[in-house]
Amino acid sequence: MTRDLFETFLDADTSHLPIAPGAVLLRGFASVQAQALMASVDQITACAALRHLQTPGGRAMSVAMSNCGSWGWTSDARGYRYVQQDPLTGKAWPAMPPAWLELAAQAAAAAGYPSFEPDACLINQYLPGAHMSLHQDRDEKDFAQPIVSVSLGLPVVFLFGGPKRSDKP
Ligand SMILES: O=C(O)CCC(=O)C(=O)O
């Protein structure tokens, strides 16, 4: 099988769906581990509570957030940034569970990013009615690294934009 033919074969398989240059949708990639992942979410958020962060403009986000790993994303009147201590407790964020590191590395590799070692994991809880508007992530230091996003729970609509704000989602 030539590489081109192999890629066409992969594209036809909806469990590995390239959706834009550098971006791949891996449907069902985490489904076997979903329950264990949710149990870990509960353990992490028992230490670093889910909270509705304030935007720099002073509005409460509808999505509740927490973090694990060496760095956690936060937002307040001072802006968006990564911090090593949970601003609610002053303590380090909970460690990222080894199974999450492995899942992220495997998903990244499946999408063409070998040897990924995440140092931050943002946990977003979307209760019915919560939403996040289209945005670009720009607070990271190394844009060569992938972002692995794992979605668990109820079906939800995701908007996926392009490199430019003017690109049609
Ligand atoms: O929850 C998601 O998968 C999207 C989250 C997102 O865009 C973000 O946290 O910046």
The ligand as an SDF file (V2000), in Angstrom:
LIG
                    3D

 10  9  0  0  0  0  0  0  0  0999 V2000
  -13.4010   22.1830   26.2830 O   0  0  0  0  0  0  0  0  0  0  0  0
  -12.8630   22.1490   25.1790 C   0  0  0  0  0  0  0  0  0  0  0  0
  -12.5930   21.1030   24.6060 O   0  0  0  0  0  0  0  0  0  0  0  0
  -12.4580   23.4410   24.5380 C   0  0  0  0  0  0  0  0  0  0  0  0
  -11.7470   24.2180   25.5250 C   0  0  0  0  0  0  0  0  0  0  0  0
  -11.0140   25.3890   25.0590 C   0  0  0  0  0  0  0  0  0  0  0  0
  -11.1220   25.8250   23.9430 O   0  0  0  0  0  0  0  0  0  0  0  0
  -10.1380   26.0380   26.0090 C   0  0  0  0  0  0  0  0  0  0  0  0
  -10.1650   25.6710   27.1950 O   0  0  0  0  0  0  0  0  0  0  0  0
   -9.3890   26.9440   25.5970 O   0  0  0  0  0  0  0  0  0  0  0  0
  1  2  2  0
  2  3  1  0
  2  4  1  0
  4  5  1  0
  5  6  1  0
  6  7  2  0
  6  8  1  0
  8  9  2  0
  8 10  1  0
M  END
$$$$
